[in-house]
Amino acid sequence: MLPQCTSAISMSISFAIGDRVRLTTTLPYVKTADTMPMLRPGDLLPINSVGIIREQKPGNTWTVKFDQGSFLIDSAHLAKVTE
């Protein structure tokens, strides 16, 4: 019998359009939210970069507008800014 384990993925983080969020982890690459998406190097967005939620995409992915542009970021890499 296999042991049951809980996953952090099962926890859903709720964001709303217009929420300020910060990037909590460095990513190996980021995907642009353009009409023709491109993969860009992850060092384009430094850790703790602050952006604004613009749109929700399927699979817990959000379009986030940073100073460097708009990118598709998974909710596991975002935290809500509380100020």
Backbone bond lengths (Angstrom), bond angles and torsions (degrees), N, CA, C in turn:
res aa  C-N    CA-C-N  psi(-1)  N-CA   C-N-CA  omega(-1)  CA-C   N-CA-C  phi
1 M - - - 1.434 - - 1.532 109.53 -
2 L 1.329 116.36 131.34 1.451 121.07 -178.10 1.521 110.54 -84.74
3 P 1.332 116.93 140.43 1.469 118.89 178.17 1.524 110.29 -71.82
4 Q 1.322 115.27 147.40 1.453 119.62 177.17 1.520 109.07 -84.84
5 C 1.308 114.84 141.02 1.461 118.46 176.84 1.518 108.92 -131.37
6 T 1.297 114.45 148.60 1.458 118.86 177.46 1.516 107.99 -98.96
7 S 1.272 115.83 148.70 1.453 121.02 -177.16 1.513 110.25 -119.56
8 A 1.326 115.93 145.30 1.461 120.24 176.30 1.519 110.78 -67.75
9 I 1.319 116.63 -19.97 1.458 120.38 -179.65 1.518 110.58 -66.18
10 S 1.327 117.38 -30.40 1.454 120.07 -178.57 1.530 112.49 -69.57
11 M 1.336 116.56 -19.50 1.458 119.73 177.75 1.527 108.08 -79.13
12 S 1.309 116.62 125.38 1.454 118.50 179.71 1.517 109.68 -100.43
13 I 1.313 114.82 131.86 1.449 121.37 177.98 1.518 106.51 -99.36
14 S 1.300 116.12 130.24 1.453 119.97 -176.17 1.521 110.67 -101.52
15 F 1.313 115.38 124.08 1.452 122.53 174.12 1.519 107.76 -119.25
16 A 1.306 116.30 158.71 1.462 122.13 175.42 1.527 108.05 -122.10
17 I 1.319 115.68 154.88 1.456 120.30 176.96 1.531 108.44 -58.49
18 G 1.318 116.28 130.66 1.464 121.11 -178.94 1.514 114.53 96.59
19 D 1.346 118.16 -10.64 1.468 120.96 177.74 1.524 110.18 -65.43
20 R 1.332 115.62 142.54 1.463 120.79 172.58 1.527 107.50 -87.35
21 V 1.332 115.95 131.19 1.461 121.81 -179.19 1.522 108.75 -131.58
22 R 1.335 114.59 160.85 1.462 119.42 175.47 1.520 109.33 -125.53
23 L 1.307 116.21 151.58 1.457 122.88 178.44 1.522 108.37 -80.06
24 T 1.328 117.30 122.81 1.471 120.54 -173.69 1.519 113.87 -95.34
25 T 1.326 118.24 -17.27 1.462 121.28 -178.86 1.519 109.89 -136.12
26 T 1.321 115.42 155.84 1.460 118.58 172.71 1.518 108.25 -79.54
27 L 1.307 116.49 143.86 1.454 122.08 -177.97 1.530 109.70 -114.09
28 P 1.334 118.13 146.57 1.466 119.43 178.54 1.530 112.00 -67.83
29 Y 1.324 116.00 -30.03 1.459 121.92 176.05 1.524 107.90 -157.72
30 V 1.334 116.71 162.62 1.457 121.91 175.90 1.526 108.05 -129.14
31 K 1.320 115.44 149.37 1.461 121.48 -179.51 1.521 108.38 -105.23
32 T 1.330 116.42 128.24 1.456 120.08 179.94 1.521 109.34 -71.13
33 A 1.330 116.21 156.90 1.463 121.76 179.89 1.525 110.60 -100.74
34 D 1.315 116.83 28.16 1.463 121.84 179.44 1.516 110.78 -76.03
35 T 1.336 115.74 170.00 1.461 120.78 175.93 1.526 110.63 -58.56
36 M 1.328 116.42 -39.23 1.458 123.14 174.34 1.530 106.78 -112.49
37 P 1.364 118.04 89.17 1.475 120.92 -173.55 1.530 112.37 -62.53
38 M 1.323 114.44 148.50 1.461 121.76 177.12 1.522 108.71 -131.42
39 L 1.318 116.24 152.98 1.460 120.70 172.45 1.516 107.79 -90.66
40 R 1.315 116.02 131.78 1.460 122.40 179.89 1.523 108.14 -120.18
41 P 1.328 118.28 156.68 1.470 120.41 179.07 1.525 111.32 -61.70
42 G 1.319 115.90 143.27 1.459 121.47 -176.86 1.509 114.36 -65.16
43 D 1.345 117.48 -24.85 1.463 118.99 -179.08 1.527 112.49 -73.91
44 L 1.324 117.12 -1.27 1.461 121.42 174.11 1.533 110.82 -65.72
45 L 1.352 116.04 -32.67 1.464 121.94 177.91 1.525 109.16 -113.08
46 P 1.324 118.02 103.76 1.460 119.14 177.68 1.528 111.72 -68.42
47 I 1.321 115.66 155.69 1.460 120.62 177.81 1.535 108.61 -59.22
48 N 1.320 117.06 146.48 1.464 125.95 -177.38 1.524 113.81 71.26
49 S 1.339 117.88 13.89 1.470 120.14 172.87 1.521 108.68 -63.98
50 V 1.324 116.79 138.90 1.461 121.80 -178.66 1.520 109.21 -105.12
51 G 1.341 115.01 132.81 1.454 121.42 178.70 1.519 110.56 -138.62
52 I 1.331 115.47 -179.72 1.460 122.10 -178.66 1.527 109.03 -121.21
53 I 1.340 115.94 131.48 1.466 121.61 177.39 1.528 108.83 -65.32
54 R 1.330 116.46 127.97 1.461 121.20 179.39 1.524 113.02 -111.17
55 E 1.353 116.98 -31.04 1.465 119.82 -174.56 1.523 109.45 -163.90
56 Q 1.338 115.78 149.06 1.461 120.62 174.09 1.522 108.78 -99.81
57 K 1.312 115.65 136.25 1.463 122.73 177.30 1.527 108.11 -113.93
58 P 1.333 117.81 165.12 1.469 119.88 178.28 1.533 112.14 -60.90
59 G 1.318 115.69 150.83 1.462 121.63 174.44 1.511 114.97 76.05
60 N 1.337 118.06 38.20 1.473 122.47 178.06 1.523 112.98 58.43
61 T 1.311 116.67 32.53 1.461 122.24 176.91 1.516 108.55 -107.79
62 W 1.329 115.39 141.26 1.463 121.16 -176.87 1.519 109.84 -125.92
63 T 1.326 115.88 144.47 1.457 120.91 169.45 1.517 106.53 -86.38
64 V 1.338 115.51 120.72 1.456 121.01 -176.88 1.528 108.43 -122.17
65 K 1.325 116.02 129.50 1.462 122.43 178.21 1.516 108.99 -93.11
66 F 1.346 115.88 112.02 1.457 122.99 174.67 1.529 108.14 -105.07
67 D 1.322 118.05 173.59 1.462 121.21 176.23 1.531 111.14 -60.76
68 Q 1.327 117.20 -30.53 1.457 122.30 -177.47 1.526 113.02 -82.58
69 G 1.327 118.22 -8.95 1.460 122.41 -178.82 1.515 111.00 138.02
70 S 1.340 115.78 -173.41 1.474 121.49 179.12 1.525 109.31 -101.33
71 F 1.337 115.07 134.54 1.460 120.63 -176.17 1.521 110.32 -135.85
72 L 1.335 116.27 155.14 1.460 123.01 175.42 1.519 107.16 -92.64
73 I 1.331 116.37 116.82 1.467 122.11 -176.17 1.516 109.10 -126.04
74 D 1.338 116.64 134.40 1.453 122.07 176.40 1.525 109.69 -70.84
75 S 1.321 116.79 144.65 1.468 121.07 -176.61 1.531 112.62 -62.28
76 A 1.326 118.16 -22.65 1.467 120.78 178.87 1.529 112.12 -65.85
77 H 1.332 117.35 -17.69 1.471 121.50 -177.57 1.524 112.12 -104.75
78 L 1.341 116.72 9.27 1.457 120.94 -176.89 1.522 111.40 -121.50
79 A 1.317 116.48 150.58 1.465 122.20 173.37 1.533 107.08 -137.50
80 K 1.313 115.98 142.26 1.462 121.27 -179.78 1.528 109.39 -71.80
81 V 1.331 116.16 135.66 1.455 121.68 176.86 1.515 108.17 -83.29
82 T 1.326 116.49 124.55 1.463 120.68 -179.69 1.523 108.60 -114.93
83 E 1.312 116.12 101.50 1.472 121.39 178.59 1.493 110.26 -138.50
